Amino acid sequence: MKIEIWSDIMCPFCYIGKKHLETALKQFNDADAIDVVWKSYQLDPYIPRNPEYKDTYQYLAASKGMSYEEAKQMTTGVTQTAAKAGLTLDFEHAVVANSFDAHRLVHLAQSKGVANAMKEGLFRAHFTDGKNINSYDVLVAVGTAAGLAGADITAVLDSDRYSDKVSYDIREAREIGVRGVPFFVFNRKYAVSGGQPPEVFLQTLRKSFAEWRADHPKITLAVTEGPTCSPDGRCD
């Protein structure tokens, strides 16, 4: 069963939601039958490629029309919520960056089966390590750590590959009524909006998977045994 997740690397609740979904999946007996698909979304696609904000608080103050101190206070509760999930958010050192190229690399990672590791690496780079996720060197480092080949990463970054897929995801989000992220879609039937607690994800998992399984029953075969060769080289 497919779970599609619209999220932005610049969104703290997207990081928290990812962690909570993973917690729910650890409690879900059929987790091996779940296919997680990461979808692109940009909360602020107009962030310059080389923004001059000194920190996240200055950016939030400018974009939200609040004071610097109000911006700091706004992040306090988010940091505490993240800590309860086992995550460290360091807004003091987080670098404001345009996430478009990072999303392109997530699509590359999805094609190679390492999207979850790539997404985790990007979240950690931005929120915990104070790295610029629009930096060429940072993207290469995060991508290789996730399991991508350096040549594949540079080929994407030196071109416009996957730009159309990022734009399609964002357009699709508007079409299905996504007004904020994270936004989790289960089997194209149920949706969870926001960084909900693990129990909400687990409840939705069980309900959606039960319906999906009814339409996709496990294949049970009556096997007549005979001589075979196995992947370990044995033939008997």
N, C-alpha and C positions, 0 to 999 in steps of 0.2 A: 504494500500500500504506500502511496506517495504522500509525503508532507512537504508542501511548498512554503518557503519562508521568505517573505519580503522584509529586508532589513537594510540598514545603513551602518557602515563601520563607525561613523561619527555619533551613533546613537547609543547611549549607555544602557537603556532598557532593552536594546537589541542584544547586547552582550549578556545581560541578566536573563532575558528570555531564553537565549540559547542554553545557558547553564541549567535553567529550570526544566527545559524540555529534556535535556540529557539525563537529569535526575529522574524524571518520569520514565524515560526509556529503560533505565536500569531496573526499574520495578515492573516492567512490562514483559511478560513471558514470550511474546512474539516479536521482540525488537528486531530480530534478524530478518523479518519480513517487511521492515519499514525502509523506504527509500526517501532520504531527505534531499530536497532540491533547493538550493539557495537562489533567491531571486534578488535582482538589484533594485535599489531605491535610493534616492538622494534627498535628504531633508533640505539641503541648500545647494542646488547645483550651480549657484552663482558665486560660490567662494572662489576667489582668484587662485590661479595655479601657484602663485607665490604671495600669499596674504601677509600683511604686515602687523597682524594682531600680536601683542606681546604675550597673551595667554588666552585660555578659553573664556575667562571671566570678561575680558574686554570684548571679545567677539559676541558673547551672549548679551552683554549690555548694549552693544551697538545694534544687534539684529532684533532684540526683543524690546528695545525701548525702556530699559531699566538701568538702575545705577550699578556701578561695579560691585558694591557691597551686596545689593540684592541678588546679583548673579552668583556671588559666592554662596549666599544663603540657600539659593535654589538648588545648588548641587550637593548640599550637605546630606539631605535625606536620601538622594540617589546613592551617594557613597556608602551610607549605612545599609541600605537595602542590598547593595552589591556585596558588602562584607558578610552579610548573613548567608549569602549564596557561595561564599568562599572566593570572591573576586576582589581584587584591589584596583580601585579607580583613583588615579592621581591627576586630578584636574589642574593642579598647580603646574604640572610639567607637560600636560597634553598639548600637542601641536595642532592648531587649527589647519585643516588641509582639505582640498577637494578630493573626493573619494572615487572619482570616475575611473581612473586607471586601475585602482585597487579592485573595483568591481569587474573590470575586464579580466583581471587575473583570476578572480574567483570562477569566472566562466571557463577559463583555461583549466583550472584545477578540477572543475566539475567534469570536464571531458576526460580527465586522467584518473578520476576516482578519489581525489584527495581534497575535495572542496571543504569538508568540515575542518580539516587541519589548516587549510589556508585561511579560512574565516577566523578560526581561533587565533592564529598567528597575527592576523591583522588587528583584531580586537586588542590582544595583549600588547602589540607594538604601540598602538595609539593610546590606550587607557592606562596601561601599567608602566611601559618602558619609556614613554615620552618621545617616541619616534615619529618622524614625519611620513605618513603613509602615502604621500604623493612624491616622495623621494625615489628616484630611480634605484639607488643603491639599497635603500630599505626594502623596496618591493622585491628586488632580486634576492636579498637575504631571507626575507620571510617566505618567499616562494620556494627557494631551495630547501629551507628547513622543513617545509610542508611536504617535500617529496617531488617537486617539479624540477625538470632539467633546466639549467641556467640558459641554455641556448633557446629553449622554448619560451622562457620568460622574456628574454631580450627581443626575440622575434615578435612577440605581441606588443611590447612596449615601444618598439621602433616602427610600429605600423598602427593601423586603426582597427585591427582584428578585434572582434567581439563588441565593438562600439554599438553595432546594430542590435545586438542581444541585450545590452544594458538598456538602451533606449526602448526596446520592445517591452522589457520587464516593467519599466517605469510607466509606460503607456498602458500596459495590461492592468497594473495596479489601479490606475484611475478608472478603468473600465469596470472593474469588479467592486469598486467603491472603497478602496483603501484610503483612509484619511490620516493614518499615522502608522508608524512602525514601532516594534515588530508586529507582523501580521502573519499568522500561521493558518494555512488552509489544509485541512485533512480530507483526502480523497475527493477533492473538489465539491465537498458537501457541507462540511462544518468548518467554522473559522474561530480562532482565538485571537483577540486583539490585545496587544500589550504584553509586558513581562509578567504574566500571571504566575501564581504559585504552582509548584510541581503537581499538586493534586488536581488542579484544573486541567492541566495537560494530560494527566493519567486518565482522568474521567473521559475526556474527549477521545483519547487514544482507544480506550476500551470500546466505546460506543461506535466510533467510526470503523474500527477494525472488525468488529463483530459483523457489521453490515457488509463490509468489503469481503470478508471471508465467506459469507453466505453466497456471494456472487462468484467467488474464486476458491472453490473447495480444494483442499490438498489432494494431490494425485496419489491414490493408493493402488499399487499393482500386485497382482497375483503372479509371482515369478516362478518359472520352471527353471531350476538350476542346471547349469552345464559348464563345460570348460570355458574359462575366461582368462584374460590378461588384465592385470591391475596397473594403476599408474606407478606403483613402486617397482615394476619390472617383473613381477611374478606371473607366471602362466601355469595354471594347473586346472 
